Amino acid sequence: MSTTTSDTTLQQAKRNQAFENKPANANGQCPLKAVDIAIHPVRYSIDESPARGSAQGPNPLPKGWPSNHLPTLKTRSYTLRQLRDGWLYVWDETDRTLHEYQVKGHQLIRHQWGSAQLGKDERNNPGDSKPYLLYPKRSRLLIAYAPVQWTWRLCEKIRSNPQEQNRWMRTLNLPQYCTKMQAAHAAPIREIGSAVADILAGGEAPTFKSCLIATNQDDTSRPCKKPIDQALILGSVPDQDSALVVALDDPLAIVDDLAMNLQGRWLELAAAETQHANKTNSATLIHELCGVKLDPFIPKSVSANPSRKQAFIKDAHALLDSETQLLNHSGSDATLTLKSLQVQRAQQQFRTNWGNPPSGPKWRALVEEWQQKKTWREDVRFDEALSYLQERSDEMERLNAHIQRSESDLLAWLKSLSPKAEEVFYDPCHPQQSTYLLDTMANLYEQLGASDTGKQWLCEQYGNPTTLAGLALFNFNAELSALIDKISTNFTTYGTIDNLGRQSDGSGQAHGGLSDTTSEVSRANEVQSVLDLPSVQASNLYKSLSEPGKRAFETLRNVVGQKAKDSWNLMAFVLLPALSTKFAPKVRIFAFSVTQVLVSTEISTQTRLILNAEFTKKNRQWQMQVAQLEKNIKGLQRTLSLPGEGPDKRSARIQLLGLEQKRETLNLQRPNEVIGSVVTETKITKVQTRQVNMWLATLGQPELLDQLQLKAKNSAGYAARSRQWINQELGGSLPVLVAGLNIWNFINSLDKARNDGIFSEDELRTVGANAAYTANALMALWTVPAWNKWAKLEKTIGRNTTQLAKAGVRAWLKTGEVEASLLARQLVLRTMGMAAFGAIAAGVEAWQVSNDIRNATSSEEKYAQSTKMVALLFMSSVAGIQLVGSALGFWFGFAWVMSNPVTIIIALLGVIYLIASMVANQYKREGLRLWLYRSSWGKSTTWTHSDEDHKEELRTLKEICLRPSLAARAATLPYYGRGPRIYTGFWLQLLLPSELAGTAVKLQPAMVDSGWFSDSLMQGMADKFYDQFLEGHWAPIDQFGQPPVQRPSGSLPGDTLYPKDTQHRLWQTWIAYQRPPVLELEVRYPEQILESANGQGYMFRMDIGTSSSEADLKNDAFSKEPNSDMVLSSQNTRLLSLQVPHTSE
């Protein structure tokens, strides 16, 4: 057991406890016979954390102790503990005296008040130290604990106000106790060891590690109150029979403990999120990509519960699996029956857990989508990811529920604290006490501001303060809050601080010369309406403020300029969301900025608000400019929606872009009715006063405009500018003031508006194989019919009749069968050609497959490709043998070349080839499927769950998902089958994702001159040629892959207006070009949309033919190496900027 005293002192105390200093016949003395009553005060406190699943801590309140005056808690329970070190005040109502005690450990030190102490806020005159209070049994006492020493003002307030005495202090009627032997919140002192958690009657001392004040000093960052043995109390009191223990309230200690409780829950959640964030994020992506969207079928009551939602999804997946098996049934009736039973079982299970299973067209579409994604699910550990999400969901639900319960406990206590700081015995007129209370509130604001519930409550309190937390920004003084509201009303309504001058409708003369109806000349001579500290202090409103109100205001200015600056600024930042008519009236929103000007000296010793006398005129002019600009924009949009010439459309787009940029600029030049300025030098050391004044005068609009324009032109420059801005150390008050003024001016303006080319190896193999197979097909087209007709033709050689192919060409010549000889010769040549091309085709494809084997993404694909290559090698060998046999047909019979055994062998090899091809295609992965296979939840993991790998994993997925598509079709003059085609140009279609709406995409086209040994950039391309890429139109999405057949004969169609949910944008343009077109195109996205891994955009190359075709993407999203297999890899043309339109809504 840990104690605060030596063993000798404890032993003496235990002897005193056992042998009281009174006559032997006085055992069990009645309190009525006692002259004085000893009292040991303790406090109601928060108990240690309870066991999981319970709200009752290990040290419950003793039976009979009342707790109904304390708010009900969900996560913790109450107990009794020693008083914190602080101060104790006793008002003896009988003798009309106020006594002051200092609490140190378990000792109470009386401080006598002499002439030197009277009227002083800080008094120090310690007397005797005892572990109890001693008062006559005739006294009616009011006792209160305070964490700080009362100021003299507070002492006088309590001493002279009976109502506040009874409301703020614990009543202890000693005469009544002596008569009834009981009192509220009190018990005989002999029960102290069993009633008070850290006053021990034996056993192990509690640690209270989950409370702010622990019972050991392991953690030096927080205060400690060591437990004591009950003997130190019982052995000291004069009479144990009449002495009692009384429990006092210490609300801020309970708030501190509940705040620590909430902070622990937030830290627990943050630790879990940090540990599992990457893994959970990846698993969620796998679930969304490989699963289906079940949200429309999830009941609202289930959707709100993450754990039940995951359970619903699991059962829905089981139902989908059974229904897809039935949907794709191709077996016997027996298996059909079995699958039907499986569906019924799944439906019954679903019905038991969730009600009627889903059905209808939408559900059938979902079943089909589930079936389509089956291959994707086979490439990932889908069930494992789903189980992991279920685990994390359960954990997050538990942690969030704990946070909500802990937050509700804290809010319950904060709601119980009245707006008066004096009720928790703090004097807001005392700098040190005001600072301490502001620091406490800042800690609470920071924790409550982390959740929607807490933030909303704080915002509501700002709009209508009913608690201590609601008045924190005003030094816990309701009178000061009301004063600032009244000043805000008068200033925005009349242009003055007092209720004089301009009327709310703008008529009348404002005090100080402000008028909205005078001429510009007289207006220029008017004195501006100014709100600053001197003008407020000179106002009648301020003069009517009570003395405590004025002192509270001056104290607030003093502490915010010193130790409480960070706390006050933090609360102001947390309250920024409160600047909305949802939470506060308009005047209260303006009062936020007034408070910054009057209280904070961080910007300057004197900051002022200025009412713009010309606001009405300037605002009207600004609104007219905006209206005219909007008309011009709509006019150009209408022009673009109509048919027109390409150059004209491009010109209109350039004009439209300019107008939209002008609109952005104009929106950031909106006049402000109220702006700020500094009178003296700024106290922000790294910024000149002139700069601060410019920010306050413009409310930061030019800076934002500069950053937005830089963002559109140069992402790196924008990032540097943003970092420079963020790192300027502008303090807390200036950003808050500018934000507050911007919000108010914005709301105010709304109100006013209402009122008034060499082929690469891959390419070579592909082209070679395709050409060989084409020739082989052509030869087969000629050979097979000839074989069927001539091979079985019978002629006579000597005395034998034989088939044409069973004798060589020379054999027929020797017999004089010239016709047969010629037929046999043609058959031999055609069979040789077919066999030769068959051997070449199989050999070339085997060459290509060998490369596919090296690039196989899995062992299954590798085995299938290897089997395919073996089949191709055998097919090539058989074709080679056929070629040799056909060549020998000039001398010998060659019927065996196409005999049944050879045909069967070729057929078997073909079957093997086809099966191997099907298997290889099943396991061939590219694009999104390859990403799934290699993802951190894939079956061939490339990335781990580390931060760096996770970032690259997401970047790769983004590059794949945002891939553009390119299609084209060449146009020629009428072609009659003779001579070369005469090209006139080609149509180009570029399909872009909707995520690019409102941004500029960079295009770099290149026309390639394809030679025998190398490709090169087509020279002599004038700027006008490249301009054609921007002289097209935005076409309907369903036209992608179907560009026009002929060149345009007139105007281009108007731009398509894309509805809100359109997923793509389609750019279509005509390029005049009189050669066989070979195009390379690089598409670069803005860096804020997609950061390239190799410094290149999406690289496309295509030989454009007269039929529509889609370009191959030459990029590898999984490689950081730049593509070096294109002309654009080493040469540049022109970068063209294509602005992607927003939706029509």
Residue pairs with C-beta under 8 A, 6 or more apart in sequence:
1 200
1 203
1 204
1 205
1 227
1 229
2 205
2 215
2 216
2 226
2 227
3 10
3 226
3 227
3 228
3 229
3 232
4 105
4 106
4 226
4 228
5 13
5 228
5 232
9 232
10 229
10 231
10 232
12 235
13 229
13 231
13 232
13 234
13 235
13 236
14 229
14 231
14 235
15 235
16 231
16 234
16 235
16 236
17 230
17 231
17 234
17 235
17 240
20 239
20 240
21 238
22 29
22 239
27 241
28 241
29 239
29 241
29 242
30 241
30 242
31 37
31 137
31 177
31 178
31 181
31 241
31 242
32 137
32 178
32 179
34 137
34 178
34 239
34 241
34 242
35 136
35 137
36 134
36 135
36 136
36 137
36 238
37 134
37 135
37 136
37 137
37 174
37 177
37 178
37 242
37 243
37 244
38 132
38 133
38 134
38 189
38 237
38 238
38 239
38 242
38 243
38 244
39 132
39 133
39 134
39 135
39 141
39 143
39 172
39 243
39 244
39 245
39 246
40 131
40 132
40 133
40 189
40 192
40 233
40 237
40 243
40 244
40 245
40 246
41 83
41 88
41 108
41 133
41 143
41 145
41 245
41 246
41 247
41 248
42 80
42 81
42 82
42 83
42 192
42 196
42 199
42 245
42 246
42 247
42 248
43 80
43 81
43 82
43 83
43 84
43 145
43 247
43 248
43 249
43 250
43 253
44 67
44 70
44 78
44 79
44 80
44 247
44 248
44 249
44 250
44 254
45 78
45 79
45 80
45 81
45 197
45 211
45 250
45 253
45 254
45 257
46 57
46 76
46 77
46 78
46 79
46 211
46 254
46 257
46 258
46 261
47 56
47 57
47 58
47 59
47 60
47 76
47 77
47 78
47 79
47 197
48 57
48 58
48 59
48 206
48 207
48 208
48 209
48 210
48 211
49 57
49 76
49 210
49 261
50 56
50 57
50 58
50 75
50 76
50 77
55 73
55 74
55 75
55 76
55 77
56 77
57 76
57 77
57 79
58 206
59 79
59 197
59 206
60 77
60 79
61 67
61 77
61 78
61 79
61 80
62 80
62 187
62 191
62 194
62 195
64 187
65 80
65 185
65 187
65 195
65 247
66 184
66 185
67 78
69 249
70 78
70 254
71 409
71 412
71 413
71 415
71 416
72 412
73 258
73 409
73 412
74 405
74 406
74 408
74 409
75 261
75 402
75 405
75 406
75 409
76 257
76 258
76 261
76 409
79 197
80 195
80 196
80 197
80 247
81 196
81 197
81 198
81 208
81 225
82 106
82 196
82 198
82 199
82 225
82 227
82 228
83 103
83 145
83 248
83 250
84 103
84 145
84 147
84 213
84 223
84 225
84 250
84 253
85 103
85 104
85 105
85 223
85 225
86 102
86 103
86 145
86 146
86 147
86 148
87 100
87 101
87 102
87 103
87 145
87 146
87 147
87 148
87 149
87 150
88 100
88 101
88 102
88 103
88 108
88 133
88 143
88 144
88 145
88 146
89 98
89 99
89 100
89 101
89 143
89 144
89 145
89 146
89 150
89 155
89 158
89 169
90 98
90 99
90 101
90 133
90 135
90 141
90 142
90 143
91 97
91 98
91 99
91 141
91 142
91 143
91 158
91 159
91 165
91 169
92 98
92 99
92 135
92 139
92 140
92 141
93 139
93 140
93 141
93 142
93 165
94 136
94 138
94 139
94 140
95 139
98 155
98 158
98 159
99 110
100 110
100 111
100 113
100 123
100 149
100 150
101 108
101 109
101 110
101 111
101 133
102 108
102 109
102 111
102 126
103 109
103 145
104 129
105 225
105 226
105 228
106 131
106 199
106 228
106 232
106 233
107 129
107 130
107 131
108 129
108 130
108 131
108 132
108 133
109 126
109 127
109 128
109 129
110 126
110 127
110 128
111 117
111 123
111 124
111 125
111 126
111 127
112 125
112 127
113 123
113 125
114 125
116 125
117 123
117 125
118 152
119 152
120 152
121 149
121 151
121 152
121 153
121 427
121 430
122 149
123 149
130 236
131 232
131 233
131 236
131 237
132 233
132 236
132 237
132 243
133 143
134 238
135 141
135 174
136 174
137 174
137 175
137 178
137 242
138 174
138 175
139 174
139 175
140 171
140 172
140 173
140 174
140 175
141 171
141 172
141 173
141 174
142 165
142 166
142 169
142 170
142 171
142 172
143 169
143 170
143 172
143 246
143 248
144 168
144 169
144 170
144 248
144 425
145 248
145 249
145 250
146 425
147 250
147 252
147 253
147 425
148 425
148 426
148 432
148 433
148 436
150 158
150 425
150 427
151 427
151 429
151 430
151 433
153 427
153 429
153 548
154 422
154 425
154 427
157 164
157 422
158 164
158 165
158 168
158 169
164 422
167 423
168 422
168 423
168 425
170 185
170 246
170 247
170 248
170 249
171 184
172 183
172 186
172 246
173 183
176 183
177 183
177 186
177 244
178 242
183 244
183 246
185 246
185 247
185 248
186 244
186 245
186 246
186 247
187 195
187 244
187 245
188 241
188 243
188 244
188 245
189 233
189 234
189 237
189 240
189 243
189 244
189 245
190 234
190 240
190 241
191 245
192 199
192 230
192 233
192 234
192 245
193 199
193 200
193 201
193 202
193 230
193 234
194 201
195 245
196 245
197 206
197 208
198 205
198 206
198 208
198 215
198 225
198 226
198 227
198 228
199 227
199 228
199 229
199 230
199 233
200 227
200 228
200 229
200 230
201 229
201 230
205 215
205 227
206 215
206 227
207 214
207 215
207 216
208 214
208 215
209 219
210 260
210 261
210 264
211 257
211 260
212 222
212 223
212 253
212 256
212 257
212 260
213 222
213 223
213 224
213 225
213 253
214 222
214 224
214 225
215 224
215 225
215 226
215 227
216 224
216 226
217 224
217 226
234 240
237 243
251 413
251 416
251 417
251 424
252 424
252 440
254 413
255 410
255 413
255 414
255 417
255 440
255 444
256 440
258 406
258 409
258 410
258 413
259 410
259 443
259 444
259 447
261 406
261 409
261 410
262 403
262 406
262 407
262 409
262 410
262 447
263 447
265 399
265 402
265 403
265 406
266 403
266 447
266 450
268 399
268 402
269 396
269 399
269 400
269 403
272 395
272 396
272 399
276 392
278 936
278 945
278 946
278 947
278 950
279 388
279 936
279 945
280 388
280 389
280 392
281 950
281 954
282 385
282 935
282 936
282 937
282 945
282 950
282 953
283 385
283 386
283 388
283 389
283 392
283 937
284 389
285 935
285 957
286 380
286 382
286 385
286 932
286 935
286 937
287 382
287 385
287 386
287 389
289 373
289 376
289 928
289 932
290 373
290 376
290 377
290 380
290 382
290 932
291 313
291 317
291 370
291 373
291 377
291 382
292 320
292 366
292 369
292 370
292 373
293 366
294 312
294 313
294 316
294 366
295 303
296 362
297 316
297 358
297 363
297 366
298 309
298 312
298 313
299 354
299 355
302 308
302 309
302 312
302 354
303 309
305 397
306 393
306 394
306 396
306 397
307 390
307 393
307 394
307 397
309 393
310 386
310 389
310 390
310 393
310 394
311 353
311 390
312 353
312 354
313 386
314 386
314 390
315 349
315 350
315 353
315 354
316 350
316 358
317 386
318 346
318 349
318 350
319 343
319 346
319 347
319 350
319 357
320 366
320 367
320 370
321 346
321 370
322 339
322 342
322 343
322 345
322 346
323 343
323 346
323 367
324 367
324 370
324 371
324 374
325 339
325 342
326 336
326 339
326 340
326 342
326 343
327 367
327 368
327 371
328 371
329 335
329 336
329 339
347 357
350 357
351 357
358 366
375 922
375 929
376 928
376 929
376 932
379 925
379 929
379 932
379 933
379 938
379 939
380 932
380 933
380 935
380 937
380 938
380 939
381 937
381 938
381 939
382 937
384 937
385 937
403 451
404 451
404 453
407 448
407 451
407 453
407 454
410 444
410 447
410 448
411 448
411 453
411 454
411 457
414 444
414 467
414 468
414 469
415 467
417 423
417 424
417 467
417 468
417 469
418 467
418 468
419 465
419 466
419 467
419 468
419 470
419 471
419 476
419 478
420 468
420 476
420 478
421 427
421 428
421 437
421 468
421 476
421 477
423 468
424 437
424 468
426 433
426 434
426 436
426 437
426 476
427 433
427 434
428 434
428 437
428 475
428 476
428 477
428 552
428 555
428 556
429 548
429 551
429 552
429 555
430 555
431 555
431 558
431 559
434 475
434 476
434 552
434 555
434 556
434 559
434 564
435 559
435 562
435 563
435 564
435 567
437 476
438 472
438 475
438 559
438 564
438 567
438 568
438 571
439 564
439 567
441 468
441 469
441 472
441 567
441 571
442 472
442 566
442 567
442 568
442 570
442 571
444 469
445 458
445 469
445 472
445 570
445 571
445 574
445 575
446 570
446 574
447 454
448 454
448 455
448 457
448 458
448 574
449 455
449 458
449 574
455 574
455 577
456 583
458 469
458 574
458 575
458 578
459 575
459 577
459 578
459 580
459 583
459 584
460 578
460 583
461 467
461 469
461 470
462 470
462 473
462 575
462 578
462 583
462 584
462 588
462 592
463 578
463 583
463 584
463 585
463 588
464 470
464 584
465 471
465 474
465 478
465 481
468 476
471 477
471 478
471 481
472 571
473 568
473 571
473 572
473 575
473 595
474 480
474 481
474 484
474 556
474 595
475 552
475 553
475 555
475 556
476 552
477 548
477 549
477 552
477 553
479 545
479 546
479 548
479 549
479 552
480 545
480 549
480 552
480 553
480 556
483 541
483 542
483 545
483 549
484 591
484 594
484 595
484 598
485 587
485 588
485 591
486 541
487 497
487 531
487 536
487 539
487 541
487 591
487 594
488 587
488 588
488 590
488 591
488 594
489 587
490 496
490 497
490 498
490 499
490 541
491 497
491 529
491 531
491 590
491 594
491 609
491 611
492 587
492 590
492 611
492 673
492 674
492 748
493 502
493 503
493 504
494 500
494 501
494 502
494 503
494 504
494 510
494 511
495 501
495 502
495 510
495 511
495 512
495 514
495 529
495 611
496 502
496 510
496 511
496 512
496 514
496 529
497 531
497 535
497 536
497 539
497 541
498 511
498 539
498 540
498 541
500 510
500 511
501 508
501 509
501 510
501 511
501 512
501 514
502 508
502 509
502 510
502 514
502 515
502 516
506 516
506 517
506 616
507 516
507 517
508 515
509 515
510 529
512 526
512 527
512 528
512 529
512 530
513 525
513 526
513 527
514 526
514 527
514 528
514 529
514 611
514 613
515 522
515 523
515 526
515 613
516 613
516 616
518 526
523 613
523 614
526 613
528 610
528 611
528 613
529 610
529 611
529 613
530 608
530 609
530 610
530 611
531 594
531 597
531 608
531 609
531 610
531 611
532 597
532 598
532 606
532 607
532 608
532 609
532 679
533 597
533 598
533 606
534 606
535 608
536 542
536 598
542 550
545 553
553 598
556 599
557 598
557 599
557 601
559 568
560 568
560 599
560 600
560 601
560 602
561 600
561 601
561 602
565 600
565 602
565 732
566 732
568 599
568 600
568 732
569 600
569 602
569 731
569 732
569 733
569 736
570 732
572 592
572 595
572 596
572 732
572 733
572 736
573 732
573 736
575 592
576 736
576 739
576 740
576 743
577 583
578 584
578 592
579 589
579 592
579 739
579 740
579 743
579 744
580 589
580 743
581 589
581 747
586 744
586 747
586 748
586 751
589 740
589 743
589 744
589 747
590 674
590 744
592 740
592 744
593 609
593 674
593 676
593 737
593 740
593 741
593 744
594 609
596 607
596 733
596 736
596 737
596 740
597 607
597 608
597 609
597 676
597 737
600 607
600 733
600 737
601 683
602 683
602 684
602 731
602 732
602 733
602 734
603 678
603 682
603 683
603 684
603 692
603 731
603 733
603 734
603 737
604 678
604 679
604 680
604 681
604 682
604 683
604 689
604 692
605 679
605 680
605 683
606 678
606 679
606 680
607 676
607 677
607 678
607 679
607 696
607 737
608 676
608 677
608 678
608 679
609 674
609 675
609 676
609 741
610 674
610 675
610 676
610 677
611 673
611 674
612 618
612 671
612 672
612 673
612 674
612 675
615 671
615 672
615 673
618 671
619 670
619 671
619 673
619 749
619 752
620 756
622 666
622 669
622 670
622 671
623 753
623 756
625 666
626 663
626 666
626 667
629 659
629 662
629 663
629 666
630 663
632 659
633 656
633 659
633 660
633 663
636 652
636 655
636 656
636 659
637 656
639 652
640 649
640 652
640 653
640 656
640 1033
640 1054
640 1055
641 1054
641 1055
641 1057
642 1054
643 1050
643 1051
643 1052
643 1053
643 1054
644 652
644 1051
644 1052
644 1054
645 1051
645 1052
646 1028
646 1031
646 1032
646 1033
646 1052
646 1069
646 1070
647 1027
647 1031
649 1031
649 1032
649 1033
649 1052
649 1055
650 1027
650 1030
650 1031
653 1030
653 1139
657 1139
661 709
664 705
664 708
665 705
668 701
668 702
668 704
668 705
669 701
670 701
670 745
670 749
671 749
672 699
672 741
672 745
673 745
673 748
673 749
674 741
674 744
674 745
674 748
675 696
675 697
675 698
675 699
675 741
676 696
676 697
676 699
676 737
676 738
676 741
677 693
677 696
677 697
678 689
678 692
678 693
678 696
681 689
682 688
682 689
682 692
684 692
684 729
684 730
684 731
684 734
686 728
686 729
687 728
687 730
692 734
694 702
695 703
695 734
695 738
696 737
696 738
699 738
699 741
699 742
699 745
700 738
700 742
703 725
706 721
707 718
707 721
707 722
707 725
710 717
710 718
710 721
711 718
711 1088
712 1000
715 1086
715 1087
715 1088
716 1087
757 1008
757 1009
757 1010
757 1011
757 1014
757 1015
757 1016
757 1078
757 1126
757 1127
758 1011
758 1013
758 1014
758 1015
759 767
760 1125
761 851
762 848
762 851
765 844
765 847
765 848
765 851
766 848
768 844
768 847
769 841
769 844
769 845
769 847
769 848
772 837
772 840
772 841
772 844
773 841
773 845
775 837
775 840
775 841
776 834
776 837
776 838
776 840
776 841
779 830
779 833
779 834
779 837
780 834
782 830
783 830
783 831
783 833
783 834
786 826
786 827
786 830
787 805
787 827
787 831
787 898
790 804
790 805
790 823
790 824
790 826
790 827
791 803
791 804
791 805
791 827
791 895
791 898
792 803
792 804
793 803
793 804
793 820
793 823
794 801
794 802
794 803
794 804
795 801
795 802
795 804
795 812
795 817
795 820
796 802
796 815
796 817
797 807
797 811
797 812
797 815
797 817
798 815
803 895
804 820
804 823
804 824
804 827
805 824
805 827
805 889
805 893
805 894
805 895
805 897
805 898
806 893
806 895
807 824
807 893
808 824
808 888
808 889
808 890
808 891
808 892
808 893
808 894
809 821
809 824
809 825
809 828
809 889
809 890
809 891
810 821
810 890
810 891
811 893
812 818
812 820
812 821
812 824
813 821
824 889
825 890
827 889
828 886
828 887
828 889
828 890
828 894
831 882
831 886
831 889
831 894
831 897
831 898
832 883
832 886
832 887
834 882
835 879
835 880
835 882
835 883
835 885
835 886
835 897
836 879
836 883
838 875
838 876
838 879
838 882
839 876
839 879
839 880
839 882
839 883
842 872
842 873
842 875
842 876
842 879
843 872
843 873
843 876
845 872
846 869
846 872
846 873
846 876
849 865
849 868
849 869
849 872
850 869
852 865
852 920
853 862
853 865
853 866
853 869
856 862
856 865
856 923
857 923
857 924
857 925
857 930
857 933
857 934
857 940
858 923
858 925
858 933
858 939
858 940
860 919
860 923
861 920
861 923
861 924
861 925
864 916
864 917
864 919
864 920
864 922
864 923
865 916
865 920
867 912
867 916
867 919
868 913
868 916
868 917
868 920
871 909
871 910
871 912
871 913
871 916
872 913
874 909
875 906
875 909
875 910
875 913
878 902
878 905
878 906
878 909
882 897
882 898
882 902
885 894
885 896
885 897
886 894
886 897
888 894
889 897
896 902
925 932
925 933
927 960
927 963
927 1117
928 957
928 960
928 961
930 1118
931 956
931 957
931 960
931 1117
931 1118
932 938
933 939
933 940
934 940
934 941
934 942
934 943
934 1118
935 941
935 942
935 943
935 953
935 957
936 943
936 944
936 945
936 949
936 950
936 953
942 1118
943 949
943 950
943 952
943 953
944 950
952 1093
955 1090
955 1091
955 1093
956 1093
956 1117
956 1118
958 1090
959 1090
959 1093
959 1115
959 1117
960 1117
961 993
962 993
962 995
962 996
962 1085
962 1089
962 1090
963 1098
963 1113
964 990
964 991
964 992
964 993
964 1083
964 1098
965 990
965 991
965 1040
965 1110
965 1111
966 988
966 989
966 990
966 991
966 1081
966 1083
966 1100
966 1102
966 1110
966 1111
967 988
967 989
967 991
967 1040
967 1041
967 1043
967 1108
967 1109
967 1110
967 1111
968 986
968 987
968 988
968 989
968 1043
968 1077
968 1079
968 1102
968 1104
968 1108
968 1109
968 1111
969 986
969 987
969 1043
969 1044
969 1045
969 1104
969 1105
969 1106
969 1107
969 1108
969 1109
970 983
970 985
970 986
970 1076
970 1077
970 1104
970 1105
970 1106
971 983
971 984
971 985
971 986
971 987
971 1044
971 1045
971 1046
971 1047
971 1106
972 981
972 982
972 983
972 984
972 1106
973 981
973 982
973 984
975 981
975 982
981 1076
981 1106
982 1074
983 1073
983 1074
983 1075
983 1076
983 1077
984 1047
984 1072
984 1073
984 1074
985 1047
985 1070
985 1071
985 1072
985 1073
985 1074
985 1077
986 1070
986 1071
986 1073
986 1077
986 1079
986 1104
987 1043
987 1044
987 1068
987 1069
987 1070
987 1071
988 1029
988 1032
988 1043
988 1068
988 1069
988 1070
988 1071
988 1079
989 1035
989 1039
989 1040
989 1041
989 1043
989 1066
989 1067
989 1068
990 1003
990 1066
990 1067
990 1068
990 1083
990 1138
991 1037
991 1040
991 1064
991 1065
991 1066
991 1067
992 1001
992 1064
992 1065
992 1066
992 1067
992 1140
993 1063
993 1064
993 1065
994 1058
994 1062
994 1063
994 1064
994 1065
994 1143
995 1089
996 1065
996 1085
996 1086
996 1089
996 1140
997 1065
997 1140
997 1141
997 1142
997 1143
998 1140
998 1141
998 1142
999 1085
999 1086
999 1088
999 1089
999 1139
999 1140
1000 1086
1000 1137
1000 1138
1000 1139
1000 1140
1001 1083
1001 1084
1001 1085
1001 1086
1001 1137
1001 1138
1001 1140
1002 1082
1002 1083
1002 1084
1002 1097
1002 1135
1002 1136
1002 1137
1002 1138
1003 1029
1003 1081
1003 1082
1003 1083
1003 1084
1003 1135
1003 1136
1003 1137
1003 1138
1004 1081
1004 1082
1004 1084
1004 1097
1004 1128
1004 1132
1004 1133
1004 1134
1004 1135
1004 1136
1005 1026
1005 1029
1005 1079
1005 1080
1005 1081
1005 1133
1005 1134
1005 1136
1006 1017
1006 1018
1006 1079
1006 1080
1006 1081
1006 1127
1006 1128
1006 1131
1006 1133
1007 1017
1007 1018
1007 1021
1007 1073
1007 1075
1007 1077
1007 1078
1007 1079
1007 1080
1008 1015
1008 1016
1008 1017
1008 1018
1008 1078
1008 1079
1008 1080
1008 1101
1008 1127
1009 1015
1009 1016
1009 1017
1009 1018
1009 1019
1009 1078
1010 1078
1015 1078
1015 1127
1016 1127
1017 1127
1017 1131
1017 1133
1018 1075
1021 1133
1023 1134
1025 1071
1025 1072
1025 1073
1026 1133
1026 1134
1026 1136
1028 1069
1028 1070
1028 1071
1028 1072
1029 1069
1029 1071
1029 1136
1029 1138
1030 1069
1030 1136
1030 1137
1030 1138
1031 1052
1031 1069
1031 1070
1032 1052
1032 1067
1032 1068
1032 1069
1032 1070
1033 1052
1033 1053
1033 1054
1033 1055
1033 1056
1033 1067
1033 1068
1033 1069
1034 1055
1034 1056
1034 1058
1034 1065
1034 1066
1034 1067
1034 1068
1034 1141
1035 1053
1035 1056
1035 1066
1035 1067
1035 1068
1036 1056
1036 1066
1037 1058
1037 1062
1037 1063
1037 1064
1037 1065
1037 1066
1039 1066
1039 1068
1040 1064
1040 1066
1041 1108
1041 1110
1042 1108
1043 1068
1043 1108
1047 1070
1047 1072
1048 1070
1052 1070
1055 1141
1056 1066
1057 1143
1057 1144
1058 1065
1058 1141
1058 1143
1058 1144
1059 1143
1059 1144
1059 1145
1060 1143
1060 1144
1060 1145
1062 1143
1065 1140
1065 1141
1067 1138
1071 1077
1076 1103
1076 1104
1077 1103
1077 1104
1078 1101
1078 1102
1078 1103
1078 1104
1079 1100
1079 1101
1079 1102
1079 1104
1079 1111
1080 1099
1080 1100
1080 1101
1080 1126
1080 1127
1080 1128
1081 1099
1081 1100
1081 1101
1081 1111
1082 1096
1082 1097
1082 1098
1082 1099
1082 1100
1082 1128
1083 1097
1083 1098
1083 1100
1084 1092
1084 1097
1084 1098
1084 1135
1085 1097
1093 1117
1093 1119
1093 1120
1094 1119
1094 1120
1094 1121
1094 1122
1094 1123
1095 1122
1096 1115
1096 1122
1096 1123
1096 1129
1098 1113
1098 1115
1099 1113
1099 1114
1099 1115
1099 1123
1099 1126
1099 1128
1099 1129
1100 1111
1100 1112
1100 1113
1100 1114
1101 1111
1101 1112
1101 1114
1101 1126
1102 1109
1102 1110
1102 1111
1102 1112
1114 1123
1114 1125
1114 1126
1115 1123
1116 1123
1122 1129
1123 1129
1124 1130
